Amino acid sequence: METTHHAEISPKLRLAAALFCGFFGWLGIHRFYVGKIGTGILMIITAGGLGIWVVIDFIFIVLGQFRDKEGRFLRRWMD
């Protein structure tokens, strides 16, 4: 079965994820936002992987390569 490109796009906004990551990345808020509860908790415990994990996630979000819980890319900046 062939999937459409639209089905691969997350309903979550990239701008919101980028802001959450930029301001509260060490708390993993951006991961909770996209439904990744387990890794969000790990980010709290490790302070965002001592900041490294936060930087990597921020780069992925800005480049449109960050995925939500369902594996869909966050590509939409705003509604």
C-alpha positions as CSV (number, residue, x, y, z in Angstrom):
1,M,0.0,0.0,0.0
2,E,1.3,3.4,-0.9
3,T,1.1,6.2,1.7
4,T,0.7,9.9,0.8
5,H,3.3,12.5,1.8
6,H,0.6,14.3,3.8
7,A,0.1,11.2,6.1
8,E,3.7,11.4,7.1
9,I,3.4,15.0,8.5
10,S,2.7,15.4,12.2
11,P,-0.2,17.7,13.4
12,K,2.2,19.1,16.0
13,L,3.9,22.4,15.1
14,R,7.6,22.7,14.6
15,L,7.6,26.3,16.0
16,A,6.1,25.1,19.3
17,A,8.6,22.2,19.6
18,A,11.5,24.6,18.8
19,L,10.4,27.1,21.4
20,F,9.9,24.3,24.0
21,C,13.3,22.9,23.2
22,G,15.0,26.2,23.2
23,F,13.6,27.4,26.6
24,F,12.9,24.1,28.4
25,G,14.9,21.6,26.5
26,W,16.7,20.3,29.7
27,L,13.2,19.3,31.0
28,G,12.3,17.5,27.8
29,I,9.1,19.5,27.4
30,H,9.4,19.3,23.6
31,R,9.4,15.5,23.8
32,F,6.3,15.5,26.0
33,Y,4.7,17.8,23.4
34,V,5.2,15.3,20.6
35,G,4.1,12.3,22.8
36,K,7.5,10.9,23.6
37,I,6.9,10.5,27.4
38,G,9.7,8.0,28.1
39,T,12.4,10.0,26.5
40,G,11.0,13.2,28.1
41,I,11.4,11.6,31.5
42,L,15.0,10.6,30.6
43,M,15.7,14.2,29.6
44,I,14.5,15.4,33.0
45,I,16.7,12.8,34.8
46,T,19.8,13.6,32.7
47,A,19.2,17.4,32.3
48,G,18.8,17.0,28.6
49,G,21.8,14.7,28.3
50,L,23.9,17.5,30.0
51,G,22.7,19.8,27.2
52,I,24.0,17.7,24.3
53,W,20.7,15.9,23.7
54,V,18.9,19.3,23.7
55,V,21.2,20.8,21.1
56,I,20.8,17.7,18.8
57,D,17.0,17.8,19.2
58,F,16.9,21.5,18.5
59,I,19.0,21.0,15.3
60,F,16.7,18.2,14.2
61,I,13.6,20.3,14.9
62,V,14.9,23.3,12.9
63,L,15.9,21.1,10.0
64,G,12.5,19.3,10.0
65,Q,13.9,15.9,10.8
66,F,12.3,15.6,14.3
67,R,9.6,13.0,14.6
68,D,6.5,12.7,16.9
69,K,5.5,9.5,18.8
70,E,3.9,8.0,15.6
71,G,7.1,8.6,13.6
72,R,5.7,11.5,11.6
73,F,7.9,14.4,10.8
74,L,7.3,17.9,12.4
75,R,7.2,20.0,9.2
76,R,4.6,22.6,9.8
77,W,5.9,25.8,11.4
78,M,2.4,27.4,12.0
79,D,-1.2,26.8,11.2
